[in-house]
Amino acid sequence: MSYVFPPAEPVAVEITGRAERFPVHRIYCVGRNYAAHAREMGKDPDREPPFFFTKPAQAIVANHATIPYPSRTANLHHEIELVVAIGKGGKDIAVTAALGHVFGYAVGNDLTRRDLQNEAKDKGRPWDTAKAFDRSAPLTAIQPAPGSNYETGRIWLTVNGELRQQGDVADLLWSVPEVIAELSRLFELVPGDLIFTGTPAGVGAVRLGDRLEGGVAGLDTLVTTIA
């Protein structure tokens, strides 16, 4: 097969303890999946079913990277999240079978141009410019854990050593199996999909020179510097 120009290199993420890398297909993100964060965003967490948005695979940034402050925003926010890596595809997956599709877990940061997101909400527009911009998905290596569930564990983020976000994965409004099952009714999941499962309360602005560190119990610490 020939191309008019060379195709882009596939996006792949490190796997802890293995030489192989995890090839990324799509990035799905769950909105407002912690009650406290839903409240700080002005929403009622008891009445809202899960909803999803996406980021391109090319938005991934490796751990310990230094990234530029993005353009067209004056209000860049951090959102630390547990990330699920899908290793087995499927659609209309039952909740009871969902964990059989899990390859492993990682820690991600759903960087958000909050001013653009608020403007999009006010005008009823999509969130793409707020969520799917370049280098908006810093990510650790994936910890293999086939078929496992992440039911509990501290999730946290600091900026320059100051604690900003803290919660527990047990506080997810929609659990990992429930998220996988619901998402599979909207899209056919394939090996290589990543799911950002939501962020706890405490999201806030970052500035030039800030060092962000965040994690989930049992997984690598995600370190990102804003240049």
N, C-alpha and C positions, 0 to 999 in steps of 0.2 A: 504494500500500500504506500502511496506517495502523498505528501502534504505540501501545501503552498508555503509553509514555513514549519520549522521543527516544533512538534508538540511540547507543551510544558512538562517538566519532570513531575511525576506523581508525588503527592504529599504523603509522607510517612513519618510515624512517631516512634521514638525509642520504646523498647519493651524491656522492663527491668530483668536483668539476668539472662538475656538472650541476645544473640547476634542479629537475628531477624528483626525487621521493623514492621510496624502495623500500618498497612496502607489505608489511608482515610478516604472514604467515599463521600459522606455528607456529615454536616454538623447540625443537629437539632437541639434546640434550647427550650426549656419549660419556663413559662413566665409565672412569677409570683407563686412559688411552690413552698414557701415558708410563711406561716401565718403572720409573724411579726413584720416581715418585709412587706407582705401585702398591705398591712395596716399603715406602714410608714409611706407607702405609695398611694394611700387614700382609698384602698379597696377593701371589700368585705371578704375575708378568706373562707367563710363558711358557705358561701353561695356560688362560688365560681368554679366550674369544672376546669380541668387543665387545658391550657392553650399553648401553642408552639410557634416559634419563629426559627429561622435558620441563619447560619453563617456559612460562607464558602470555606472549603477545606484549606484554601490558600491563606486564610486568616490566622492559621496556627503559627505560634511562635514557640520555639523551644525554651526549656527551662534555663534560667540564668542569663537570659537575653537582655540587652539594652535596646529599647525601642523609642522612636521619636514620638513626641506629643502629636496627636493627629490634627489634621487641618480642619478648618471650619467649625471649631468648637472652642468654647471657653469654660466647659463644665464636663470634663472627662471623669467618669466614675468607675470605681472598682466593684466587682461582684464575684466573690470567691464561690466556687461550686464543686461538688462531687460530679465526676464525669464517668459515664458508663460506656465501655467499648463493646460493641456488638460483634460477636464472632460467628453467629449462625443466623441466616436470614429467615424471613417469614412474613406473613400477613395474617390479620385477624387472629393474633396469638392470644391464647387464654392466659389469664393472670397466673393460673397454677403452672403453666408451662413456660412462663416468660424467662425465668432464671436460666433455663437451658440454652438461651440465646446469648448469654453474657460471656464475653472473653475475659474481661478484667475491668479495672478501675484506675482513674487518674484524678488529678486536681487541676482545675481550669479556672481562668479568670475571664468572665464575660464583660470585657471592657465596653463601656457604653458612652456615647456622646449624648449626655442627658438633656442638654438644651435642644438638640435636634429631635430627640425622642418626645419631649414634652410638646414641641411644636407640631410633630406628626400626630400626636394624640389629639391635640386641640383641633386640628384640621381634618381628622379622620383619614390620615394618610398612612401608608406602610412604614414600618420601622427600619427599612433596609439601611438608610444612611446613618442611623443611630447605632445599629448593632453589627452590620455586616461589612464594616470598613477594613482596610488593610491592617494586619497585625492586631486584630481585636480579640484573639483567642490564645493567650499564653497557656501552655499546657505542660505538665510534667510527663515523664515516662509513664507508660501504662504498666500497672502491676497485674500480672496474670492471676485470675481467680475464676476459672471456668465454672459456670453454674452456681456461683455463690451470690448471697444477698448481702447488701450493706445496710443493716437495719439500725445501727447506732454508731456513734463516734463523733468526737468534737470536731467542729469545722470553724476555722478562724482566719483572720487576716490582720496584719499590722502594716502601717505606713510609717517608715522611719523609726520602727521600734514601738510605735504607739498602737495599742489594740483598737481596731476599728469595728471588726465584725467578729461575732462569736455566737455559736449555736451548737446544735447537735443534729446529726442526720436523722435521728429518731423523730425530729419535728417536721419532717417533710409532710406536706398535706397529702401528696400522692406518692406512695412508695415506689421504689425502683421497679418491682414487677408490674404495678399498676400503670406506671408511665410507659413502660415498654408495650404493654397490652394496648393501651389507648392509642399510642403513636402508630402501632401496626395496623390500626383500623383506618388510619388516614393515609399512610404511606406503606409500601412494601419495604421492610427493612432488609438490608443486605450486609454481609460481612464487611467491616470497615466503617460502619456508621458509628458516630459518637453522639452521646446524649448528655448535654449539660442539664443537670437536674434541678437547678434553682439555687438562689442565694439567700442566706439569712439576713436579718436586719443589720443596719449599720452602714449601708452603702454611702459613699461620699466621694468628694472630689479629690483628685490627685493633681500634682503640679510638677513642673520641670525639676528634675533632680531627685524626685521621690523614689525610695526603694520600697517595693511591695513584697511582703513575704506572707504566704498563706498556705494552709494545708488542711488535710482531713486525717484523723487518727489512723495510723497504720500505713499511710501513703507518703510519698516524697513531699518535701516542702517546695512550693512554687515560688521562685524568686524572679522579680522583674524590676528593671530600673527604667524610669521615664527620662529620656534625654531631651 
